[in-house]
Amino acid sequence: MSDLLEFVRPQGGVVCLPRIRKEIKIDTGTFYSFLYRELKTMVGPGHWFGMDDRCFRLGYGWPGEAEFTAGLANIEKALKTASS
């Protein structure tokens, strides 16, 4: 997924703010809608935090490893769907 996103690996805490790479042509509305409605996975869109919607807040403190891995796969699927 590193071909789609850029981020600074957190040294601690429970959230990360990945950014969709600038060279990726994407409809962010489709990304967030598909991710939530179709894949039942939620992230915080950048505009919630005064940022561009190419950024999103990803929490990883609560789910177990299997849920987190599934969530990352859903994010990748939504990114590919919204950029095709």
Secondary structure, DSSP 8 states (H G I E B T S, - for coil): -TTTEE----SSSSEE--EE-TTS---HHHHHHIIIIIT----EEGGGGTS-TTBEEEE-SSS-HHHHHHHHHHHHHHHHHHT-
